[in-house]
Amino acid sequence: MIDFKSLNLHASILEALEKKGYTSPTPIQAQAIPHLLENKDLLGIAQTGTGKTAAFSLPIINRLGSNKIKVKPARMRTLILTPTRELASQIDENIKSYSKGLKLSSTVIFGGVSPRPQIMAMSKGVDILVATPGRLLDLMGDGHILFEQLEVFVLDEADRMLDMGFIRDIKKVIAKLPKVRQTLLFSATMPNDIADLANSLLKEPVRVEVTPESTTVEKIDQKLCLVDRTNKPLLLKSILQDKTIQSVLVFTRTKHGANRVVKHLEDAGIGAAAIHGNKSQGARERALDLFKRGKIRALVATDIAARGIDISNITHVVNYDLPNDPKSYVHRIGRTARAGREGVAISFCDETELKLLKDIEKTIKMKIDVDTTQPYHGAEPHLAKKQPLRNPNEAKGNKPKHNQNRRRKPLNKKASGAAPRKSN
Ligand code: AMP
């Protein structure tokens, strides 16, 4: 197995990696870093959780640190564009920790907060700027950002950028960049529009593809709870009765849904907070901080808000609502089992979500096992096709129970590879 030392990185970067406890590069790091150190363009097909931040940050820091030059006001030597504020902050934090020894400067700019400190930081010029597109364009428009010293441009999470409607903003930024530069594009998926964008941006790129989504998915213990819609809060509370479940990321489809789940959990005395687009930047940061420090056990999020958040100790992901896009399922459950760890993903599926479940199972090319350790609130999908949900006893020919919403005892303590869990 290769180690970081064989990658020709500066001694102070190696020290920083050691401090972080990284012993060996992840596959994307091992594959991308040697090419990036030769200043090649790169097309990286990788999702968060693969170690892609270090894969691009380390060679950039190495490059800038080996050839220090004075950066003029409003300029930067590297621009990293990323879709969300959280991701931007995390990348900046990572960069600061890797580049400390080389004394490089970095800053982050994103919307939703006062632009003043960002303008101040840019007024001196920085080696590395991490930014989200909207605020970057605002500051560019006001003359606070100039690109003529730019050497490296990174477009991170390109597919997500497109999903979030940033394509025009990105193109406006790219139009202002110097033509001679090193360009890196990362995307978890490669639909045609991203392939076109990559073709127009990258010069003879090295293509690196890691962890096909199914591989990540295989490391996660995935379980399915078939549940009547009205019983979802009850089921979630019941799962969280197990105190060994320390940090759970709960996904809802809507912002209101996220708020409702938090209320249900708080009413049951379970510490929870929501992060979504209607929350202020301050509220999102506070919620994340409480969650990271273990002060609350549940963080409830919508897909966009949760994307890219780097919380390494999530043990469980709960899909309170199934996502409309099966790819989101893969992204969501990938929030547990980060960087080689194992994790558990529990998906709630009500009668209206059976089609979504089918699409997900098609995408991940496997059936998700029904978790028989949970109090049972629904029915098998194949029984529920065009009829109201029934309970499993009914399916076995037992006498139908009329109150489907009634809490039930677990049918069977043995789950599919799952740790035994208290059920009520
Ligand atoms: P990323 O895909 O960049 O969001 O990284 C996912 C997680 O892996 C983050 O928590 C990183 O801190 C961690 N990580 C990155 N590189 C390594 C490595 N070589 N060894 C162990 N953990 C790593």
Boltz pocket constraint, residues with backbone or C-beta under 6 A from the ligand:
constraints:
  - pocket:
      binder: B
      contacts: [[A, 21], [A, 22], [A, 23], [A, 24], [A, 25], [A, 26], [A, 29], [A, 47], [A, 48], [A, 49], [A, 50], [A, 51], [A, 52], [A, 53], [A, 54], [A, 308], [A, 310], [A, 311], [A, 312], [A, 338], [A, 339]]
      max_distance: 6.0
